[in-house]
Amino acid sequence: MVTPRNSQAYPSTQYDAMITKFSKSLTYTPVVKNTNNVTGDETFTEGTSTTIKGVFYRKDDIWNIKRFGEMQGADAIMLIKTSQTVTRNSKITFDSKDYRIKNDPVKRYIGADEQYIMVRLFRVW
């Protein structure tokens, strides 16, 4: 017999507490992509960096094979609170290494409640 999960059993404050407890300081730099109307060339302009808090783990840190599927080719994963905002093409710096957000951040839900935001990061060499 399968017991359905009630979204009330997982209040968003539980994930906020988890992210707060395991979070690290990350440098977030918003980046704007501009496309030239004539040549089609793309340029990236970096904005002002700020410090955000988030749970950060690299592909090398994963020991559970079930978690490995979340990477989907990414070099790292970042989990942040739903109250924070990050955008595609922006840069995250952690441990003196730069990562780029190439995909849109993914909001994670339980039931109809937003719990946290997951971002796949790709190393900038």
C-alpha positions in Angstrom: 0.0 0.0 0.0 1.3 3.4 -1.0 0.8 6.3 1.4 0.5 9.7 -0.5 2.7 12.5 0.7 1.0 15.6 2.0 2.7 18.8 1.0 2.1 20.1 4.5 4.6 17.5 5.8 7.3 19.4 3.9 6.9 23.1 4.7 9.2 25.4 2.7 10.7 26.5 6.0 12.2 23.1 6.3 14.1 23.6 3.1 15.0 27.2 4.1 16.5 25.7 7.3 18.4 23.1 5.3 19.8 25.6 2.9 20.7 28.0 5.8 22.5 25.2 7.7 24.5 23.8 4.8 25.0 27.0 2.7 28.2 28.6 1.7 29.0 32.1 0.6 29.0 32.3 -3.2 29.8 35.3 -5.4 27.1 36.0 -7.9 27.8 38.2 -10.9 24.8 39.0 -13.1 25.7 38.8 -16.8 23.7 40.3 -19.7 23.9 38.8 -23.2 23.8 41.3 -26.0 23.4 40.4 -29.7 24.6 42.7 -32.5 21.6 43.4 -34.9 23.9 43.5 -37.9 26.5 40.8 -37.4 24.7 38.6 -34.9 27.8 38.5 -32.7 27.0 37.9 -29.0 28.8 39.8 -26.2 28.5 39.3 -22.5 28.6 42.2 -20.0 29.2 41.6 -16.3 27.3 43.5 -13.7 28.2 44.2 -10.0 29.0 41.1 -8.0 27.1 40.3 -4.8 27.4 37.5 -2.2 24.6 35.0 -2.0 24.1 31.9 0.2 23.5 28.5 -1.3 24.2 24.8 -1.0 27.0 24.0 -3.5 28.3 20.6 -4.6 30.6 19.6 -7.4 30.4 16.5 -9.6 33.6 15.3 -7.9 31.9 15.5 -4.4 29.0 13.1 -5.4 29.3 9.6 -4.0 25.6 8.6 -4.4 25.0 7.3 -8.0 21.3 8.4 -7.8 22.4 12.0 -7.3 24.7 11.8 -10.3 21.7 12.0 -12.7 20.9 15.5 -11.4 24.1 16.8 -13.0 23.0 16.2 -16.6 26.4 17.1 -17.9 26.9 20.0 -15.4 30.1 20.4 -13.3 28.2 21.5 -10.2 24.8 22.1 -8.7 23.7 25.0 -6.5 20.5 25.1 -4.4 19.2 28.5 -3.2 16.2 29.8 -1.4 13.2 30.8 -3.5 13.6 34.4 -2.2 16.9 34.7 -4.2 17.1 35.5 -7.9 19.7 34.2 -10.3 19.6 34.4 -14.1 20.9 32.4 -17.1 24.4 33.3 -18.4 25.4 34.7 -15.0 28.5 33.7 -13.2 29.0 32.0 -9.8 32.4 32.0 -8.1 33.2 29.5 -5.4 36.6 28.4 -4.1 38.3 30.6 -6.6 36.6 28.8 -9.5 34.2 30.4 -12.0 31.0 28.6 -13.1 28.4 29.8 -15.7 24.6 29.3 -15.4 23.8 28.1 -18.9 20.3 26.9 -18.3 17.3 28.6 -16.6 17.2 28.0 -12.9 14.7 25.2 -12.0 12.1 25.8 -9.2 11.5 22.6 -7.2 8.0 22.0 -5.8 6.3 19.6 -3.4 2.7 19.7 -4.1 1.9 23.3 -5.1 4.5 24.8 -2.7 7.8 26.2 -4.0 10.6 24.7 -1.9 13.9 25.8 -3.4 15.7 26.7 -6.7 18.2 24.3 -8.3 20.8 25.6 -10.7 23.1 23.6 -12.9 26.6 25.2 -13.2 29.2 24.7 -15.9 32.9 25.4 -15.2 34.5 28.3 -17.1 38.1 27.5 -18.0 
